[in-house]
């Protein structure tokens, strides 16, 4: 046991007792190492998967989908080009097709346009609550700000 300056025998015995209560058995230490390794490996694998999915995401506009019988879905010829999406004229369902934009952010974009007018530049979308630089980076290739 290490010497603790200014500690009498009563304090030393209390510290010794606390150390023995906090100590892990060799089996417990091995289990903690294994669990830590699995946690770090799983997290790393999940991050890798998310990176792969984000880089291979292909958006299919709703206007290209026709519902067939049952669960079948078939692509049809688009009647108009949807992407890049004019963010000033987009409806909520079109906005939700953008990566990182769900129903709440889509409504926030629409509310911002109603309250403040049209976006003059793509970077103006950063003024919308809940949209930051990382979201802008994900969607900037899919949007335009035509009047």
C-alpha positions as CSV (number, residue, x, y, z in Angstrom):
1,X,0.0,0.0,0.0
2,X,1.3,3.5,-0.8
3,X,2.1,5.9,2.0
4,X,-0.4,8.7,2.3
5,X,1.1,11.8,4.0
6,X,-0.8,13.0,7.1
7,X,-3.0,9.9,7.2
8,X,-3.3,8.0,10.5
9,X,-3.9,4.2,10.7
10,X,-7.7,4.6,10.8
11,X,-7.7,6.5,7.5
12,X,-5.3,4.1,5.9
13,X,-7.5,1.1,6.8
14,X,-10.6,3.0,5.4
15,X,-8.8,3.6,2.1
16,X,-7.6,0.0,2.0
17,X,-11.1,-1.2,2.5
18,X,-12.5,1.1,-0.2
19,X,-9.9,-0.1,-2.7
20,X,-10.7,-3.7,-2.0
21,X,-14.4,-2.9,-2.5
22,X,-13.7,-1.2,-5.9
23,X,-11.3,-3.7,-7.2
24,X,-12.3,-6.0,-10.0
25,X,-11.5,-9.7,-10.2
26,X,-9.3,-10.9,-13.1
27,X,-12.5,-12.4,-14.7
28,X,-14.3,-9.0,-14.3
29,X,-11.4,-7.1,-15.8
30,X,-11.3,-9.5,-18.8
31,X,-15.1,-9.1,-19.3
32,X,-14.8,-5.3,-19.2
33,X,-12.0,-5.3,-21.8
34,X,-14.1,-7.6,-24.1
35,X,-17.2,-5.4,-23.6
36,X,-15.2,-2.2,-24.3
37,X,-13.7,-3.8,-27.4
38,X,-17.1,-4.8,-28.7
39,X,-18.6,-1.4,-28.0
40,X,-15.8,0.4,-29.8
41,X,-15.9,-2.0,-32.7
42,X,-19.7,-1.8,-33.0
43,X,-19.7,1.9,-32.9
44,X,-16.9,2.1,-35.5
45,X,-18.8,-0.3,-37.8
46,X,-22.0,1.7,-37.5
47,X,-20.2,4.9,-38.3
48,X,-18.7,3.2,-41.4
49,X,-22.1,2.0,-42.5
50,X,-23.7,5.4,-42.1
51,X,-20.9,7.0,-44.1
52,X,-21.4,4.4,-46.9
53,X,-25.2,5.0,-46.9
54,X,-24.8,8.8,-47.0
55,X,-22.4,8.6,-49.9
56,X,-24.6,6.3,-52.0
57,X,-28.0,7.9,-51.3
58,X,-30.1,8.2,-54.4
59,X,-33.2,10.3,-54.2
60,X,-36.3,9.3,-56.2
61,X,-38.9,12.0,-56.3
62,X,-42.5,11.1,-55.4
63,X,-43.6,12.3,-58.8
64,X,-41.6,9.4,-60.4
65,X,-43.4,6.7,-58.4
66,X,-46.7,5.1,-59.4
67,X,-48.4,2.7,-57.0
68,X,-49.3,-0.6,-58.7
69,X,-51.4,-3.3,-57.2
70,X,-50.3,-4.5,-53.7
71,X,-46.8,-3.5,-52.6
72,X,-45.3,-3.2,-56.1
73,X,-43.9,0.2,-57.0
74,X,-42.7,1.0,-60.5
75,X,-40.8,4.0,-61.8
76,X,-42.6,6.1,-64.4
77,X,-41.3,8.8,-66.7
78,X,-41.2,12.1,-64.8
79,X,-43.5,14.9,-65.9
80,X,-41.1,17.5,-64.7
81,X,-37.6,17.7,-63.4
82,X,-37.7,17.7,-59.6
83,X,-34.1,18.1,-58.7
84,X,-32.5,20.5,-58.2
85,X,-35.5,21.5,-56.1
86,X,-36.5,25.2,-56.1
87,X,-36.6,25.6,-52.3
88,X,-38.8,28.7,-52.6
89,X,-41.6,26.8,-54.3
90,X,-41.2,23.4,-52.8
91,X,-44.0,21.7,-50.8
92,X,-43.4,19.8,-47.6
93,X,-43.3,16.3,-49.2
94,X,-40.6,17.4,-51.7
95,X,-38.5,19.0,-49.0
96,X,-38.7,15.8,-47.0
97,X,-36.9,14.0,-49.8
98,X,-33.8,16.0,-49.1
99,X,-31.2,14.2,-47.0
100,X,-31.3,15.3,-43.4
101,X,-34.7,17.0,-43.8
102,X,-37.7,15.5,-42.0
103,X,-41.2,16.8,-41.5
104,X,-40.2,19.2,-38.7
105,X,-37.4,20.9,-40.7
106,X,-39.5,20.9,-43.8
107,X,-42.2,22.8,-42.0
108,X,-39.6,25.1,-40.5
109,X,-38.4,26.0,-44.0
110,X,-41.9,26.7,-45.2
111,X,-42.7,28.8,-42.1
112,X,-39.5,30.8,-42.6
113,X,-40.4,31.5,-46.2
114,X,-43.9,32.6,-45.2
115,X,-42.6,34.9,-42.4
116,X,-39.5,36.3,-44.1
117,X,-40.0,35.9,-47.8
118,X,-38.1,33.9,-50.4
119,X,-34.5,32.8,-50.0
120,X,-32.2,34.9,-52.2
121,X,-29.2,32.5,-51.8
122,X,-28.8,28.9,-50.9
123,X,-26.9,29.9,-47.7
124,X,-29.9,31.8,-46.5
125,X,-31.4,28.5,-45.4
126,X,-29.0,28.6,-42.5
127,X,-31.4,31.2,-41.0
128,X,-34.0,28.4,-40.5
129,X,-34.0,27.1,-37.0
130,X,-32.6,23.5,-36.9
131,X,-30.6,23.8,-40.1
132,X,-26.9,24.2,-39.7
133,X,-23.8,23.9,-41.9
134,X,-23.8,20.1,-41.9
135,X,-27.4,20.0,-43.2
136,X,-26.6,22.6,-45.8
137,X,-23.7,20.6,-47.0
138,X,-25.9,17.5,-47.4
139,X,-28.6,19.4,-49.4
140,X,-26.7,22.1,-51.3
141,X,-26.4,20.0,-54.5
142,X,-30.2,19.2,-54.5
143,X,-31.6,22.8,-54.1
144,X,-31.7,26.1,-56.0
145,X,-33.2,29.5,-55.1
146,X,-34.9,30.6,-58.2
147,X,-37.6,33.3,-57.7
